[in-house]
């Protein structure tokens, strides 16, 4: 084989290796950014859930008579709520 052909082959091989390293780094960087964004979004979602749970707990603690006024709550009882309103009138 001629030396020119060997130089061209090894040049192509080394350039392919360096391109692979560069490409891998760019993909890893994009993946790391996506992972960080997902972690931030997950933390924000957990904080929002905790705030909702705290607000719900505070609202249920306010009503010392035990009547739940939130219709989304599974323990909501319309008859008790109407009775409370009638008592307040």
NUVOZA-254829 format. One record per atom (N, C-alpha, C): residue number from 0; residue in three letters; x, y, z. Coordinates in nm, 4 decimals. Example, Ala and Ser with C-alpha at 12.3 -4.5 7.8 and 13.67 -1.06 7.14 Angstrom:
residues 2
REC     i    aa          u          v          w
REC     0   ALA     1.3190    -0.5690     0.7800
REC     0   ALA     1.2300    -0.4500     0.7800
REC     0   ALA     1.3200    -0.3300     0.7800
REC     1   SER     1.2850    -0.2250     0.7080
REC     1   SER     1.3670    -0.1060     0.7140
REC     1   SER     1.2900     0.0030     0.7870
***
This chain:
residues 89
REC     i    aa          u          v          w
REC     0   UNK     0.0840    -0.1182     0.0000
REC     0   UNK     0.0000     0.0000     0.0000
REC     0   UNK     0.0880     0.1238     0.0000
REC     1   UNK     0.0359     0.2251    -0.0609
REC     1   UNK     0.1141     0.3479    -0.0688
REC     1   UNK     0.0987     0.4280     0.0609
REC     2   UNK     0.1946     0.5087     0.0875
REC     2   UNK     0.1918     0.5897     0.2103
REC     2   UNK     0.0808     0.6924     0.2052
REC     3   UNK     0.0487     0.7414     0.0892
REC     3   UNK    -0.0593     0.8398     0.0760
REC     3   UNK    -0.1928     0.7771     0.1140
REC     4   UNK    -0.2140     0.6560     0.0730
REC     4   UNK    -0.3376     0.5861     0.1057
REC     4   UNK    -0.3456     0.5586     0.2565
REC     5   UNK    -0.2348     0.5200     0.3171
REC     5   UNK    -0.2327     0.4975     0.4618
REC     5   UNK    -0.2588     0.6268     0.5387
REC     6   UNK    -0.2016     0.7350     0.4947
REC     6   UNK    -0.2241     0.8653     0.5594
REC     6   UNK    -0.3714     0.9031     0.5483
REC     7   UNK    -0.4288     0.8823     0.4323
REC     7   UNK    -0.5709     0.9149     0.4138
REC     7   UNK    -0.6596     0.8257     0.5014
REC     8   UNK    -0.6276     0.6994     0.5124
REC     8   UNK    -0.7080     0.6066     0.5934
REC     8   UNK    -0.7017     0.6442     0.7411
REC     9   UNK    -0.5800     0.6666     0.7898
REC     9   UNK    -0.5659     0.7001     0.9312
REC     9   UNK    -0.6204     0.8392     0.9629
REC    10   UNK    -0.6102     0.9295     0.8687
REC    10   UNK    -0.6704     1.0623     0.8870
REC    10   UNK    -0.8217     1.0507     0.8988
REC    11   UNK    -0.8799     0.9685     0.8118
REC    11   UNK    -1.0255     0.9475     0.8182
REC    11   UNK    -1.0643     0.8786     0.9489
REC    12   UNK    -0.9834     0.7835     0.9919
REC    12   UNK    -1.0115     0.7129     1.1167
REC    12   UNK    -1.0050     0.8084     1.2362
REC    13   UNK    -0.9001     0.8879     1.2448
REC    13   UNK    -0.8857     0.9816     1.3565
REC    13   UNK    -0.9934     1.0908     1.3537
REC    14   UNK    -1.0252     1.1393     1.2338
REC    14   UNK    -1.1304     1.2413     1.2269
REC    14   UNK    -1.2657     1.1817     1.2690
REC    15   UNK    -1.2912     1.0570     1.2344
REC    15   UNK    -1.4151     0.9905     1.2779
REC    15   UNK    -1.4186     0.9718     1.4282
REC    16   UNK    -1.3059     0.9377     1.4881
REC    16   UNK    -1.3001     0.9216     1.6336
REC    16   UNK    -1.3251     1.0546     1.7035
REC    17   UNK    -1.2588     1.1607     1.6552
REC    17   UNK    -1.2780     1.2918     1.7177
REC    17   UNK    -1.4196     1.3441     1.6968
REC    18   UNK    -1.4769     1.3180     1.5791
REC    18   UNK    -1.6164     1.3575     1.5563
REC    18   UNK    -1.7088     1.2810     1.6516
REC    19   UNK    -1.6830     1.1535     1.6729
REC    19   UNK    -1.7644     1.0746     1.7656
REC    19   UNK    -1.7575     1.1286     1.9067
REC    20   UNK    -1.6372     1.1676     1.9503
REC    20   UNK    -1.6219     1.2268     2.0847
REC    20   UNK    -1.7000     1.3568     2.0937
REC    21   UNK    -1.6864     1.4430     1.9922
REC    21   UNK    -1.7580     1.5712     1.9914
REC    21   UNK    -1.9093     1.5493     1.9914
REC    22   UNK    -1.9565     1.4588     1.9096
REC    22   UNK    -2.1002     1.4331     1.8992
REC    22   UNK    -2.1548     1.3762     2.0299
REC    23   UNK    -2.0820     1.2862     2.0918
REC    23   UNK    -2.1235     1.2273     2.2198
REC    23   UNK    -2.1348     1.3350     2.3272
REC    24   UNK    -2.0388     1.4256     2.3295
REC    24   UNK    -2.0435     1.5346     2.4286
REC    24   UNK    -2.1640     1.6246     2.4061
REC    25   UNK    -2.1950     1.6551     2.2815
REC    25   UNK    -2.3100     1.7420     2.2550
REC    25   UNK    -2.4405     1.6713     2.2934
REC    26   UNK    -2.4507     1.5429     2.2652
REC    26   UNK    -2.5709     1.4679     2.3042
REC    26   UNK    -2.5828     1.4584     2.4556
REC    27   UNK    -2.4698     1.4365     2.5236
REC    27   UNK    -2.4716     1.4264     2.6696
REC    27   UNK    -2.5114     1.5595     2.7319
REC    28   UNK    -2.4632     1.6684     2.6761
REC    28   UNK    -2.4978     1.8010     2.7276
REC    28   UNK    -2.6482     1.8267     2.7134
REC    29   UNK    -2.7034     1.7928     2.5994
REC    29   UNK    -2.8473     1.8109     2.5781
REC    29   UNK    -2.9270     1.7226     2.6737
REC    30   UNK    -2.8809     1.6007     2.6949
REC    30   UNK    -2.9495     1.5097     2.7867
REC    30   UNK    -2.9439     1.5631     2.9304
REC    31   UNK    -2.8290     1.6135     2.9711
REC    31   UNK    -2.8152     1.6683     3.1060
REC    31   UNK    -2.9060     1.7892     3.1268
REC    32   UNK    -2.9167     1.8753     3.0257
REC    32   UNK    -3.0055     1.9907     3.0362
REC    32   UNK    -3.1508     1.9470     3.0467
REC    33   UNK    -3.1894     1.8480     2.9680
REC    33   UNK    -3.3257     1.7964     2.9734
REC    33   UNK    -3.3549     1.7337     3.1098
REC    34   UNK    -3.2593     1.6612     3.1622
REC    34   UNK    -3.2749     1.5980     3.2932
REC    34   UNK    -3.2893     1.7033     3.4033
REC    35   UNK    -3.2104     1.8100     3.3956
REC    35   UNK    -3.2187     1.9176     3.4939
REC    35   UNK    -3.3541     1.9889     3.4850
REC    36   UNK    -3.3994     2.0134     3.3625
REC    36   UNK    -3.5298     2.0779     3.3433
REC    36   UNK    -3.6412     1.9907     3.4012
REC    37   UNK    -3.6330     1.8609     3.3794
REC    37   UNK    -3.7331     1.7689     3.4328
REC    37   UNK    -3.7310     1.7693     3.5858
REC    38   UNK    -3.6124     1.7722     3.6451
REC    38   UNK    -3.6008     1.7733     3.7914
REC    38   UNK    -3.6598     1.9015     3.8491
REC    39   UNK    -3.6350     2.0133     3.7851
REC    39   UNK    -3.6905     2.1411     3.8310
REC    39   UNK    -3.8424     2.1390     3.8215
REC    40   UNK    -3.8945     2.0896     3.7098
REC    40   UNK    -4.0394     2.0820     3.6916
REC    40   UNK    -4.1022     1.9898     3.7964
REC    41   UNK    -4.0361     1.8781     3.8249
REC    41   UNK    -4.0868     1.7835     3.9251
REC    41   UNK    -4.0899     1.8483     4.0635
REC    42   UNK    -3.9840     1.9238     4.0989
REC    42   UNK    -3.9816     1.9929     4.2285
REC    42   UNK    -4.0936     2.0953     4.2379
REC    43   UNK    -4.1156     2.1710     4.1292
REC    43   UNK    -4.2232     2.2704     4.1290
REC    43   UNK    -4.3591     2.2030     4.1474
REC    44   UNK    -4.3768     2.0896     4.0842
REC    44   UNK    -4.5027     2.0162     4.0953
REC    44   UNK    -4.5227     1.9649     4.2383
REC    45   UNK    -4.4173     1.9143     4.2995
REC    45   UNK    -4.4271     1.8663     4.4382
REC    45   UNK    -4.4566     1.9812     4.5345
REC    46   UNK    -4.3962     2.0965     4.5103
REC    46   UNK    -4.4227     2.2128     4.5946
REC    46   UNK    -4.5680     2.2557     4.5812
REC    47   UNK    -4.6211     2.2558     4.4595
REC    47   UNK    -4.7613     2.2931     4.4379
REC    47   UNK    -4.8548     2.1946     4.5076
REC    48   UNK    -4.8236     2.0656     4.5017
REC    48   UNK    -4.9054     1.9662     4.5703
REC    48   UNK    -4.9000     1.9862     4.7214
REC    49   UNK    -4.7823     2.0177     4.7734
REC    49   UNK    -4.7687     2.0399     4.9173
REC    49   UNK    -4.8466     2.1636     4.9602
REC    50   UNK    -4.8429     2.2673     4.8785
REC    50   UNK    -4.9190     2.3891     4.9104
REC    50   UNK    -5.0690     2.3605     4.9106
REC    51   UNK    -5.1156     2.2833     4.8130
REC    51   UNK    -5.2571     2.2482     4.8090
REC    51   UNK    -5.2975     2.1654     4.9305
REC    52   UNK    -5.2132     2.0713     4.9686
REC    52   UNK    -5.2431     1.9886     5.0852
REC    52   UNK    -5.2442     2.0722     5.2124
REC    53   UNK    -5.1505     2.1645     5.2235
REC    53   UNK    -5.1466     2.2519     5.3416
REC    53   UNK    -5.2703     2.3413     5.3464
REC    54   UNK    -5.3069     2.3983     5.2314
REC    54   UNK    -5.4252     2.4860     5.2249
REC    54   UNK    -5.5510     2.4070     5.2626
REC    55   UNK    -5.5594     2.2849     5.2128
REC    55   UNK    -5.6743     2.1996     5.2444
REC    55   UNK    -5.6771     2.1683     5.3939
REC    56   UNK    -5.5617     2.1411     5.4504
REC    56   UNK    -5.5537     2.1117     5.5936
REC    56   UNK    -5.5932     2.2334     5.6764
REC    57   UNK    -5.5484     2.3506     5.6339
REC    57   UNK    -5.5822     2.4726     5.7067
REC    57   UNK    -5.7321     2.5030     5.6964
REC    58   UNK    -5.7896     2.4815     5.5799
REC    58   UNK    -5.9327     2.5058     5.5623
REC    58   UNK    -6.0147     2.4090     5.6462
REC    59   UNK    -5.9719     2.2855     5.6548
REC    59   UNK    -6.0472     2.1893     5.7336
REC    59   UNK    -6.0298     2.2161     5.8829
REC    60   UNK    -5.9179     2.2749     5.9217
REC    60   UNK    -5.8963     2.3073     6.0630
REC    60   UNK    -5.9783     2.4297     6.1036
REC    61   UNK    -6.0090     2.5186     6.0093
REC    61   UNK    -6.0882     2.6387     6.0397
REC    61   UNK    -6.2282     2.6012     6.0864
REC    62   UNK    -6.2895     2.5115     6.0147
REC    62   UNK    -6.4265     2.4724     6.0473
REC    62   UNK    -6.4265     2.3810     6.1693
REC    63   UNK    -6.4421     2.4385     6.2865
REC    63   UNK    -6.4363     2.3586     6.4085
REC    63   UNK    -6.5630     2.2737     6.4262
REC    64   UNK    -6.6702     2.3056     6.3516
REC    64   UNK    -6.7934     2.2280     6.3632
REC    64   UNK    -6.7876     2.0994     6.2808
REC    65   UNK    -6.6823     2.0805     6.2039
REC    65   UNK    -6.6629     1.9563     6.1318
REC    65   UNK    -6.7331     1.9503     5.9971
REC    66   UNK    -6.7887     2.0608     5.9496
REC    66   UNK    -6.8569     2.0622     5.8209
REC    66   UNK    -6.7544     2.0931     5.7123
REC    67   UNK    -6.7510     2.0099     5.6127
REC    67   UNK    -6.6576     2.0284     5.5017
REC    67   UNK    -6.7308     2.1036     5.3918
REC    68   UNK    -6.6760     2.2191     5.3544
REC    68   UNK    -6.7425     2.3037     5.2559
REC    68   UNK    -6.6844     2.2888     5.1160
REC    69   UNK    -6.5814     2.2107     5.1002
REC    69   UNK    -6.5198     2.1903     4.9695
REC    69   UNK    -6.5926     2.0770     4.8969
REC    70   UNK    -6.6629     2.1065     4.7870
REC    70   UNK    -6.7364     2.0004     4.7171
REC    70   UNK    -6.6448     1.8994     4.6475
REC    71   UNK    -6.5165     1.9306     4.6302
REC    71   UNK    -6.4224     1.8378     4.5686
REC    71   UNK    -6.3744     1.7318     4.6684
REC    72   UNK    -6.3941     1.7569     4.7967
REC    72   UNK    -6.3487     1.6643     4.9006
REC    72   UNK    -6.4394     1.5410     4.9025
REC    73   UNK    -6.3838     1.4203     4.9089
REC    73   UNK    -6.4686     1.3006     4.9108
REC    73   UNK    -6.5540     1.2897     5.0375
REC    74   UNK    -6.5173     1.3621     5.1433
REC    74   UNK    -6.5960     1.3575     5.2677
REC    74   UNK    -6.7042     1.4656     5.2724
REC    75   UNK    -6.7235     1.5372     5.1612
REC    75   UNK    -6.8220     1.6451     5.1548
REC    75   UNK    -6.9639     1.5896     5.1728
REC    76   UNK    -7.0415     1.6566     5.2599
REC    76   UNK    -7.1797     1.6145     5.2847
REC    76   UNK    -7.2689     1.7369     5.2683
REC    77   UNK    -7.3525     1.7360     5.1658
REC    77   UNK    -7.4364     1.8503     5.1338
REC    77   UNK    -7.5398     1.8756     5.2429
REC    78   UNK    -7.5949     1.7704     5.3006
REC    78   UNK    -7.6963     1.7871     5.4051
REC    78   UNK    -7.6390     1.8586     5.5268
REC    79   UNK    -7.5186     1.8246     5.5674
REC    79   UNK    -7.4558     1.8921     5.6811
REC    79   UNK    -7.4292     2.0392     5.6498
REC    80   UNK    -7.3888     2.0671     5.5261
REC    80   UNK    -7.3626     2.2053     5.4867
REC    80   UNK    -7.4905     2.2880     5.4880
REC    81   UNK    -7.5987     2.2331     5.4357
REC    81   UNK    -7.7263     2.3050     5.4357
REC    81   UNK    -7.7743     2.3257     5.5785
REC    82   UNK    -7.7574     2.2258     5.6640
REC    82   UNK    -7.7963     2.2397     5.8046
REC    82   UNK    -7.7155     2.3498     5.8727
REC    83   UNK    -7.5900     2.3603     5.8415
REC    83   UNK    -7.5056     2.4661     5.8991
REC    83   UNK    -7.5531     2.6029     5.8537
REC    84   UNK    -7.5862     2.6148     5.7246
REC    84   UNK    -7.6345     2.7427     5.6726
REC    84   UNK    -7.7681     2.7799     5.7377
REC    85   UNK    -7.8556     2.6833     5.7562
REC    85   UNK    -7.9850     2.7110     5.8193
REC    85   UNK    -7.9664     2.7538     5.9643
REC    86   UNK    -7.8688     2.6959     6.0307
REC    86   UNK    -7.8427     2.7303     6.1700
REC    86   UNK    -7.7889     2.8737     6.1804
REC    87   UNK    -7.7118     2.9174     6.0829
REC    87   UNK    -7.6545     3.0514     6.0837
REC    87   UNK    -7.7570     3.1581     6.0513
REC    88   UNK    -7.8676     3.1204     5.9895
REC    88   UNK    -7.9696     3.2205     5.9541
REC    88   UNK    -8.0471     3.2522     6.0747
***
